[in-house]
Amino acid sequence: MPRRIMYVQLKTGHDTDQGPSWIGWIRFSKTWKTAYFRGRTLRRGPGMSDANFQDVDTGEEFWVSGPKRDRTDGRYGRTEPEIDADAREAYEAFLLGSPLPGRERG
């Protein structure tokens, strides 16, 4: 399964996409329609945009996208993401100009 460092933000229950957010490792299915993050299984539902996922157990919606070097990851506001310990070193190297693991070619 492909594994990437991604930005994840909880959308459900938060006004204008300003829910809590994280930078961490996500595993994706071969079709990229299912993501696995922090023990959750997130799936793209019918009619959802590419970056919107829904937790299969709780129905909560999440925004999942690649992190940005300028740290403007939040869609409509700036929220400081929690950075998972196992992703911190690679994420900080990315902020300094290194490619993200698995994204060396774009």
N, CA, C and O atoms as CSV, one atom per row, in Angstrom:
chain,resi,resn,atom,element,x,y,z
A,1,MET,N,N,0.826,-1.183,0.000
A,1,MET,CA,C,0.000,0.000,0.000
A,1,MET,C,C,0.870,1.245,0.000
A,1,MET,O,O,1.829,1.325,0.767
A,2,PRO,N,N,0.555,2.212,-0.840
A,2,PRO,CA,C,1.304,3.472,-0.805
A,2,PRO,C,C,1.125,4.166,0.539
A,2,PRO,O,O,0.039,4.158,1.119
A,3,ARG,N,N,2.199,4.761,1.020
A,3,ARG,CA,C,2.177,5.454,2.302
A,3,ARG,C,C,2.750,6.846,2.082
A,3,ARG,O,O,3.818,7.001,1.489
A,4,ARG,N,N,2.036,7.851,2.560
A,4,ARG,CA,C,2.444,9.234,2.354
A,4,ARG,C,C,2.249,10.048,3.630
A,4,ARG,O,O,1.392,9.740,4.459
A,5,ILE,N,N,3.050,11.078,3.766
A,5,ILE,CA,C,2.802,12.067,4.820
A,5,ILE,C,C,1.782,13.036,4.253
A,5,ILE,O,O,1.979,13.611,3.182
A,6,MET,N,N,0.681,13.212,4.989
A,6,MET,CA,C,-0.419,14.031,4.504
A,6,MET,C,C,-0.910,14.970,5.608
A,6,MET,O,O,-0.635,14.781,6.793
A,7,TYR,N,N,-1.638,15.977,5.170
A,7,TYR,CA,C,-2.354,16.884,6.059
A,7,TYR,C,C,-3.785,16.365,6.153
A,7,TYR,O,O,-4.420,16.104,5.131
A,8,VAL,N,N,-4.292,16.216,7.367
A,8,VAL,CA,C,-5.645,15.701,7.600
A,8,VAL,C,C,-6.376,16.675,8.508
A,8,VAL,O,O,-5.850,17.085,9.543
A,9,GLN,N,N,-7.601,17.048,8.115
A,9,GLN,CA,C,-8.384,17.966,8.944
A,9,GLN,C,C,-9.800,17.436,9.108
A,9,GLN,O,O,-10.447,17.053,8.133
A,10,LEU,N,N,-10.273,17.416,10.343
A,10,LEU,CA,C,-11.641,17.016,10.645
A,10,LEU,C,C,-12.580,18.131,10.214
A,10,LEU,O,O,-12.411,19.281,10.618
A,11,LYS,N,N,-13.574,17.792,9.389
A,11,LYS,CA,C,-14.536,18.784,8.916
A,11,LYS,C,C,-15.831,18.750,9.732
A,11,LYS,O,O,-16.411,19.796,10.022
A,12,THR,N,N,-16.274,17.570,10.094
A,12,THR,CA,C,-17.545,17.410,10.788
A,12,THR,C,C,-17.545,18.148,12.124
A,12,THR,O,O,-16.628,18.004,12.933
A,13,GLY,N,N,-18.603,18.946,12.335
A,13,GLY,CA,C,-18.783,19.624,13.614
A,13,GLY,C,C,-17.988,20.896,13.793
A,13,GLY,O,O,-17.952,21.459,14.887
A,14,HIS,N,N,-17.350,21.358,12.727
A,14,HIS,CA,C,-16.537,22.569,12.840
A,14,HIS,C,C,-16.913,23.523,11.720
A,14,HIS,O,O,-16.991,23.138,10.553
A,15,ASP,N,N,-17.142,24.763,12.092
A,15,ASP,CA,C,-17.573,25.785,11.147
A,15,ASP,C,C,-16.476,26.104,10.129
A,15,ASP,O,O,-15.319,26.322,10.489
A,16,THR,N,N,-16.857,26.125,8.875
A,16,THR,CA,C,-16.001,26.536,7.770
A,16,THR,C,C,-14.645,25.838,7.779
A,16,THR,O,O,-13.603,26.482,7.661
A,17,ASP,N,N,-14.671,24.545,7.919
A,17,ASP,CA,C,-13.445,23.731,7.826
A,17,ASP,C,C,-12.329,24.212,8.741
A,17,ASP,O,O,-11.190,24.361,8.299
A,18,GLN,N,N,-12.638,24.453,9.996
A,18,GLN,CA,C,-11.609,24.883,10.932
A,18,GLN,C,C,-11.454,23.901,12.085
A,18,GLN,O,O,-11.149,24.297,13.210
A,19,GLY,N,N,-11.663,22.628,11.803
A,19,GLY,CA,C,-11.515,21.604,12.824
A,19,GLY,C,C,-10.065,21.286,13.115
A,19,GLY,O,O,-9.168,21.828,12.469
A,20,PRO,N,N,-9.822,20.416,14.077
A,20,PRO,CA,C,-8.448,20.027,14.406
A,20,PRO,C,C,-7.785,19.367,13.201
A,20,PRO,O,O,-8.452,18.778,12.351
A,21,SER,N,N,-6.455,19.480,13.146
A,21,SER,CA,C,-5.742,18.934,11.998
A,21,SER,C,C,-4.447,18.259,12.439
A,21,SER,O,O,-3.935,18.499,13.533
A,22,TRP,N,N,-3.938,17.412,11.559
A,22,TRP,CA,C,-2.751,16.618,11.835
A,22,TRP,C,C,-1.887,16.513,10.589
A,22,TRP,O,O,-2.381,16.604,9.465
A,23,ILE,N,N,-0.597,16.321,10.802
A,23,ILE,CA,C,0.341,15.928,9.757
A,23,ILE,C,C,0.811,14.541,10.183
A,23,ILE,O,O,1.342,14.372,11.281
A,24,GLY,N,N,0.617,13.556,9.318
A,24,GLY,CA,C,1.007,12.198,9.690
A,24,GLY,C,C,1.027,11.268,8.498
A,24,GLY,O,O,0.667,11.643,7.382
A,25,TRP,N,N,1.455,10.052,8.757
A,25,TRP,CA,C,1.507,9.021,7.724
A,25,TRP,C,C,0.111,8.475,7.455
A,25,TRP,O,O,-0.646,8.186,8.382
A,26,ILE,N,N,-0.215,8.339,6.186
A,26,ILE,CA,C,-1.466,7.719,5.761
A,26,ILE,C,C,-1.127,6.623,4.768
A,26,ILE,O,O,-0.304,6.817,3.873
A,27,ARG,N,N,-1.762,5.479,4.928
A,27,ARG,CA,C,-1.653,4.403,3.934
A,27,ARG,C,C,-2.879,4.481,3.046
A,27,ARG,O,O,-3.989,4.712,3.526
A,28,PHE,N,N,-2.680,4.292,1.766
A,28,PHE,CA,C,-3.781,4.330,0.800
A,28,PHE,C,C,-3.956,2.968,0.138
A,28,PHE,O,O,-2.993,2.222,-0.041
A,29,SER,N,N,-5.188,2.659,-0.218
A,29,SER,CA,C,-5.450,1.449,-0.991
A,29,SER,C,C,-4.883,1.632,-2.396
A,29,SER,O,O,-4.501,2.741,-2.771
A,30,LYS,N,N,-4.825,0.570,-3.160
A,30,LYS,CA,C,-4.315,0.641,-4.533
A,30,LYS,C,C,-5.115,1.613,-5.395
A,30,LYS,O,O,-4.563,2.234,-6.303
A,31,THR,N,N,-6.398,1.748,-5.120
A,31,THR,CA,C,-7.252,2.644,-5.910
A,31,THR,C,C,-7.219,4.076,-5.394
A,31,THR,O,O,-7.773,4.966,-6.038
A,32,TRP,N,N,-6.591,4.321,-4.261
A,32,TRP,CA,C,-6.518,5.626,-3.606
A,32,TRP,C,C,-7.889,6.107,-3.127
A,32,TRP,O,O,-8.047,7.291,-2.827
A,33,LYS,N,N,-8.875,5.223,-3.048
A,33,LYS,CA,C,-10.214,5.604,-2.583
A,33,LYS,C,C,-10.400,5.353,-1.093
A,33,LYS,O,O,-11.372,5.816,-0.497
A,34,THR,N,N,-9.463,4.615,-0.491
A,34,THR,CA,C,-9.525,4.331,0.939
A,34,THR,C,C,-8.198,4.732,1.564
A,34,THR,O,O,-7.129,4.426,1.036
A,35,ALA,N,N,-8.283,5.421,2.697
A,35,ALA,CA,C,-7.100,5.860,3.427
A,35,ALA,C,C,-7.184,5.333,4.853
A,35,ALA,O,O,-8.268,5.228,5.426
A,36,TYR,N,N,-6.034,5.006,5.414
A,36,TYR,CA,C,-5.961,4.493,6.775
A,36,TYR,C,C,-5.095,5.432,7.593
A,36,TYR,O,O,-3.920,5.638,7.287
A,37,PHE,N,N,-5.693,6.009,8.654
A,37,PHE,CA,C,-5.018,7.026,9.445
A,37,PHE,C,C,-5.415,6.900,10.911
A,37,PHE,O,O,-6.598,6.967,11.246
A,38,ARG,N,N,-4.430,6.720,11.782
A,38,ARG,CA,C,-4.666,6.666,13.232
A,38,ARG,C,C,-5.770,5.686,13.617
A,38,ARG,O,O,-6.613,5.994,14.459
A,39,GLY,N,N,-5.762,4.524,13.008
A,39,GLY,CA,C,-6.748,3.499,13.328
A,39,GLY,C,C,-8.100,3.693,12.670
A,39,GLY,O,O,-9.018,2.911,12.914
A,40,ARG,N,N,-8.244,4.703,11.854
A,40,ARG,CA,C,-9.500,4.974,11.138
A,40,ARG,C,C,-9.395,4.478,9.702
A,40,ARG,O,O,-8.316,4.450,9.110
A,41,THR,N,N,-10.527,4.094,9.167
A,41,THR,CA,C,-10.641,3.779,7.751
A,41,THR,C,C,-11.476,4.881,7.124
A,41,THR,O,O,-12.649,5.048,7.456
A,42,LEU,N,N,-10.868,5.627,6.221
A,42,LEU,CA,C,-11.528,6.758,5.567
A,42,LEU,C,C,-11.748,6.411,4.099
A,42,LEU,O,O,-10.844,5.911,3.430
A,43,ARG,N,N,-12.948,6.678,3.605
A,43,ARG,CA,C,-13.276,6.386,2.210
A,43,ARG,C,C,-13.867,7.582,1.513
A,43,ARG,O,O,-14.558,8.405,2.113
A,44,ARG,N,N,-13.577,7.659,0.224
A,44,ARG,CA,C,-14.232,8.671,-0.609
A,44,ARG,C,C,-15.617,8.170,-0.930
A,44,ARG,O,O,-15.789,7.045,-1.398
A,45,GLY,N,N,-16.594,8.996,-0.683
A,45,GLY,CA,C,-17.963,8.627,-0.988
A,45,GLY,C,C,-18.354,9.089,-2.374
A,45,GLY,O,O,-17.649,9.892,-2.985
A,46,PRO,N,N,-19.475,8.589,-2.878
A,46,PRO,CA,C,-19.951,9.026,-4.189
A,46,PRO,C,C,-20.172,10.537,-4.199
A,46,PRO,O,O,-20.801,11.089,-3.296
A,47,GLY,N,N,-19.658,11.185,-5.210
A,47,GLY,CA,C,-19.844,12.628,-5.354
A,47,GLY,C,C,-18.917,13.480,-4.509
A,47,GLY,O,O,-19.004,14.707,-4.561
A,48,MET,N,N,-18.031,12.869,-3.730
A,48,MET,CA,C,-17.107,13.648,-2.904
A,48,MET,C,C,-15.901,14.038,-3.752
A,48,MET,O,O,-15.472,13.283,-4.624
A,49,SER,N,N,-15.356,15.231,-3.484
A,49,SER,CA,C,-14.151,15.638,-4.208
A,49,SER,C,C,-12.993,14.747,-3.796
A,49,SER,O,O,-13.083,14.016,-2.810
A,50,ASP,N,N,-11.920,14.807,-4.542
A,50,ASP,CA,C,-10.772,13.929,-4.318
A,50,ASP,C,C,-10.192,14.002,-2.917
A,50,ASP,O,O,-9.701,12.991,-2.413
A,51,ALA,N,N,-10.228,15.148,-2.276
A,51,ALA,CA,C,-9.593,15.300,-0.973
A,51,ALA,C,C,-10.556,15.062,0.190
A,51,ALA,O,O,-10.127,15.086,1.344
A,52,ASN,N,N,-11.832,14.836,-0.075
A,52,ASN,CA,C,-12.798,14.602,0.994
A,52,ASN,C,C,-12.973,13.110,1.237
A,52,ASN,O,O,-13.204,12.330,0.313
A,53,PHE,N,N,-12.857,12.738,2.502
A,53,PHE,CA,C,-13.018,11.347,2.911
A,53,PHE,C,C,-14.005,11.278,4.067
A,53,PHE,O,O,-14.204,12.258,4.785
A,54,GLN,N,N,-14.620,10.119,4.240
A,54,GLN,CA,C,-15.572,9.903,5.318
A,54,GLN,C,C,-15.146,8.669,6.112
A,54,GLN,O,O,-14.815,7.635,5.532
A,55,ASP,N,N,-15.158,8.784,7.438
A,55,ASP,CA,C,-14.843,7.651,8.309
A,55,ASP,C,C,-15.942,6.611,8.153
A,55,ASP,O,O,-17.120,6.925,8.320
A,56,VAL,N,N,-15.571,5.379,7.836
A,56,VAL,CA,C,-16.582,4.352,7.579
A,56,VAL,C,C,-17.342,3.964,8.841
A,56,VAL,O,O,-18.464,3.468,8.746
A,57,ASP,N,N,-16.761,4.175,10.019
A,57,ASP,CA,C,-17.422,3.803,11.263
A,57,ASP,C,C,-18.264,4.926,11.857
A,57,ASP,O,O,-19.359,4.675,12.360
A,58,THR,N,N,-17.768,6.164,11.806
A,58,THR,CA,C,-18.455,7.267,12.483
A,58,THR,C,C,-19.204,8.203,11.537
A,58,THR,O,O,-20.082,8.946,11.974
A,59,GLY,N,N,-18.868,8.174,10.252
A,59,GLY,CA,C,-19.475,9.085,9.286
A,59,GLY,C,C,-18.847,10.476,9.278
A,59,GLY,O,O,-19.253,11.326,8.486
A,60,GLU,N,N,-17.866,10.722,10.142
A,60,GLU,CA,C,-17.202,12.025,10.167
A,60,GLU,C,C,-16.471,12.255,8.848
A,60,GLU,O,O,-15.930,11.327,8.247
A,61,GLU,N,N,-16.468,13.525,8.409
A,61,GLU,CA,C,-15.789,13.870,7.168
A,61,GLU,C,C,-14.442,14.522,7.452
A,61,GLU,O,O,-14.278,15.271,8.416
A,62,PHE,N,N,-13.483,14.214,6.582
A,62,PHE,CA,C,-12.122,14.717,6.712
A,62,PHE,C,C,-11.645,15.268,5.378
A,62,PHE,O,O,-12.040,14.785,4.317
A,63,TRP,N,N,-10.796,16.278,5.441
A,63,TRP,CA,C,-10.080,16.817,4.294
A,63,TRP,C,C,-8.683,16.212,4.359
A,63,TRP,O,O,-8.017,16.322,5.388
A,64,VAL,N,N,-8.228,15.579,3.289
A,64,VAL,CA,C,-6.909,14.953,3.241
A,64,VAL,C,C,-6.175,15.494,2.023
A,64,VAL,O,O,-6.653,15.372,0.895
A,65,SER,N,N,-5.018,16.088,2.255
A,65,SER,CA,C,-4.238,16.610,1.127
A,65,SER,C,C,-2.758,16.604,1.472
A,65,SER,O,O,-2.374,16.433,2.630
A,66,GLY,N,N,-1.941,16.792,0.456
A,66,GLY,CA,C,-0.510,16.892,0.687
A,66,GLY,C,C,-0.192,18.159,1.461
A,66,GLY,O,O,-0.853,19.178,1.262
A,67,PRO,N,N,0.806,18.121,2.342
A,67,PRO,CA,C,1.179,19.309,3.094
A,67,PRO,C,C,1.822,20.354,2.189
A,67,PRO,O,O,2.349,20.035,1.123
A,68,LYS,N,N,1.768,21.601,2.632
A,68,LYS,CA,C,2.358,22.710,1.877
A,68,LYS,C,C,3.547,23.270,2.643
A,68,LYS,O,O,3.509,23.382,3.868
A,69,ARG,N,N,4.585,23.614,1.928
A,69,ARG,CA,C,5.779,24.156,2.576
A,69,ARG,C,C,5.515,25.473,3.303
A,69,ARG,O,O,6.163,25.764,4.308
A,70,ASP,N,N,4.576,26.265,2.808
A,70,ASP,CA,C,4.297,27.551,3.457
A,70,ASP,C,C,3.319,27.405,4.627
A,70,ASP,O,O,2.920,28.394,5.242
A,71,ARG,N,N,2.941,26.161,4.924
A,71,ARG,CA,C,2.080,25.818,6.065
A,71,ARG,C,C,0.677,26.405,5.966
A,71,ARG,O,O,0.022,26.603,6.989
A,72,THR,N,N,0.210,26.684,4.772
A,72,THR,CA,C,-1.160,27.163,4.568
A,72,THR,C,C,-2.050,25.986,4.205
A,72,THR,O,O,-2.768,26.035,3.206
A,73,ASP,N,N,-2.010,24.944,4.998
A,73,ASP,CA,C,-2.716,23.703,4.694
A,73,ASP,C,C,-4.220,23.805,4.875
A,73,ASP,O,O,-4.969,23.200,4.107
A,74,GLY,N,N,-4.680,24.548,5.864
A,74,GLY,CA,C,-6.111,24.680,6.107
A,74,GLY,C,C,-6.806,25.324,4.924
A,74,GLY,O,O,-6.280,26.262,4.326
A,75,ARG,N,N,-7.974,24.830,4.586
A,75,ARG,CA,C,-8.670,25.334,3.402
A,75,ARG,C,C,-9.173,26.760,3.571
A,75,ARG,O,O,-8.999,27.578,2.668
A,76,TYR,N,N,-9.791,27.077,4.701
A,76,TYR,CA,C,-10.390,28.395,4.879
A,76,TYR,C,C,-9.880,29.134,6.099
A,76,TYR,O,O,-10.375,30.213,6.424
A,77,GLY,N,N,-8.922,28.580,6.760
A,77,GLY,CA,C,-8.391,29.223,7.947
A,77,GLY,C,C,-7.102,28.560,8.361
A,77,GLY,O,O,-6.777,27.459,7.917
A,78,ARG,N,N,-6.387,29.232,9.201
A,78,ARG,CA,C,-5.120,28.677,9.671
A,78,ARG,C,C,-5.335,27.953,10.990
A,78,ARG,O,O,-5.676,28.563,12.003
A,79,THR,N,N,-5.134,26.678,10.960
A,79,THR,CA,C,-5.142,25.900,12.191
A,79,THR,C,C,-3.782,25.232,12.287
A,79,THR,O,O,-3.267,24.725,11.291
A,80,GLU,N,N,-3.205,25.227,13.457
A,80,GLU,CA,C,-1.893,24.622,13.658
A,80,GLU,C,C,-2.064,23.109,13.773
A,80,GLU,O,O,-2.659,22.628,14.737
A,81,PRO,N,N,-1.547,22.350,12.795
A,81,PRO,CA,C,-1.729,20.899,12.858
A,81,PRO,C,C,-0.837,20.257,13.919
A,81,PRO,O,O,0.265,20.729,14.198
A,82,GLU,N,N,-1.337,19.181,14.494
A,82,GLU,CA,C,-0.526,18.352,15.378
A,82,GLU,C,C,0.321,17.471,14.465
A,82,GLU,O,O,-0.202,16.864,13.531
A,83,ILE,N,N,1.611,17.399,14.724
A,83,ILE,CA,C,2.502,16.599,13.879
A,83,ILE,C,C,2.808,15.298,14.598
A,83,ILE,O,O,3.341,15.297,15.708
A,84,ASP,N,N,2.462,14.177,13.947
A,84,ASP,CA,C,2.730,12.871,14.534
A,84,ASP,C,C,4.236,12.670,14.696
A,84,ASP,O,O,5.010,13.029,13.808
A,85,ALA,N,N,4.652,12.100,15.825
A,85,ALA,CA,C,6.071,11.935,16.138
A,85,ALA,C,C,6.807,11.152,15.051
A,85,ALA,O,O,7.941,11.488,14.711
A,86,ASP,N,N,6.174,10.112,14.502
A,86,ASP,CA,C,6.865,9.297,13.498
A,86,ASP,C,C,6.965,9.973,12.130
A,86,ASP,O,O,7.647,9.465,11.241
A,87,ALA,N,N,6.291,11.115,11.953
A,87,ALA,CA,C,6.346,11.859,10.692
A,87,ALA,C,C,7.144,13.156,10.821
A,87,ALA,O,O,7.449,13.800,9.816
A,88,ARG,N,N,7.477,13.535,12.034
A,88,ARG,CA,C,8.091,14.849,12.277
A,88,ARG,C,C,9.392,15.067,11.500
A,88,ARG,O,O,9.542,16.103,10.852
A,89,GLU,N,N,10.319,14.137,11.546
A,89,GLU,CA,C,11.618,14.324,10.899
A,89,GLU,C,C,11.467,14.527,9.384
A,89,GLU,O,O,12.052,15.453,8.824
A,90,ALA,N,N,10.691,13.672,8.730
A,90,ALA,CA,C,10.491,13.794,7.286
A,90,ALA,C,C,9.713,15.064,6.942
A,90,ALA,O,O,10.000,15.707,5.932
A,91,TYR,N,N,8.743,15.430,7.760
A,91,TYR,CA,C,7.963,16.648,7.516
A,91,TYR,C,C,8.848,17.886,7.664
A,91,TYR,O,O,8.787,18.790,6.831
A,92,GLU,N,N,9.658,17.936,8.701
A,92,GLU,CA,C,10.538,19.089,8.896
A,92,GLU,C,C,11.565,19.201,7.772
A,92,GLU,O,O,11.903,20.309,7.354
A,93,ALA,N,N,12.066,18.065,7.275
A,93,ALA,CA,C,12.983,18.086,6.127
A,93,ALA,C,C,12.255,18.623,4.893
A,93,ALA,O,O,12.832,19.373,4.106
A,94,PHE,N,N,10.999,18.239,4.729
A,94,PHE,CA,C,10.185,18.744,3.615
A,94,PHE,C,C,10.048,20.265,3.696
A,94,PHE,O,O,10.175,20.957,2.686
A,95,LEU,N,N,9.792,20.780,4.895
A,95,LEU,CA,C,9.651,22.228,5.067
A,95,LEU,C,C,10.933,22.970,4.679
A,95,LEU,O,O,10.893,24.135,4.285
A,96,LEU,N,N,12.069,22.277,4.797
A,96,LEU,CA,C,13.367,22.880,4.447
A,96,LEU,C,C,13.751,22.639,2.983
A,96,LEU,O,O,14.825,23.059,2.550
A,97,GLY,N,N,12.879,21.963,2.214
A,97,GLY,CA,C,13.144,21.798,0.790
A,97,GLY,C,C,13.291,20.383,0.274
A,97,GLY,O,O,13.329,20.183,-0.940
A,98,SER,N,N,13.374,19.393,1.149
A,98,SER,CA,C,13.485,18.003,0.696
A,98,SER,C,C,12.146,17.502,0.167
A,98,SER,O,O,11.097,17.978,0.602
A,99,PRO,N,N,12.164,16.556,-0.758
A,99,PRO,CA,C,10.892,15.967,-1.198
A,99,PRO,C,C,10.309,15.088,-0.090
A,99,PRO,O,O,11.033,14.568,0.758
A,100,LEU,N,N,9.016,14.939,-0.118
A,100,LEU,CA,C,8.366,14.023,0.825
A,100,LEU,C,C,8.674,12.598,0.412
A,100,LEU,O,O,8.775,12.317,-0.782
A,101,PRO,N,N,8.828,11.688,1.368
A,101,PRO,CA,C,9.041,10.285,1.027
A,101,PRO,C,C,7.906,9.769,0.135
A,101,PRO,O,O,6.729,9.975,0.434
A,102,GLY,N,N,8.266,9.109,-0.942
A,102,GLY,CA,C,7.275,8.597,-1.879
A,102,GLY,C,C,6.870,9.605,-2.933
A,102,GLY,O,O,6.153,9.266,-3.874
A,103,ARG,N,N,7.319,10.841,-2.788
A,103,ARG,CA,C,6.977,11.913,-3.735
A,103,ARG,C,C,8.228,12.528,-4.352
A,103,ARG,O,O,8.212,13.685,-4.771
A,104,GLU,N,N,9.296,11.767,-4.407
A,104,GLU,CA,C,10.561,12.317,-4.910
A,104,GLU,C,C,10.463,12.812,-6.345
A,104,GLU,O,O,11.227,13.686,-6.755
A,105,ARG,N,N,9.534,12.262,-7.106
A,105,ARG,CA,C,9.378,12.664,-8.508
A,105,ARG,C,C,8.140,13.529,-8.728
A,105,ARG,O,O,7.682,13.669,-9.862
A,106,GLY,N,N,7.602,14.098,-7.683
A,106,GLY,CA,C,6.447,14.974,-7.844
A,106,GLY,C,C,5.233,14.529,-7.125
A,106,GLY,O,O,4.198,15.192,-7.190
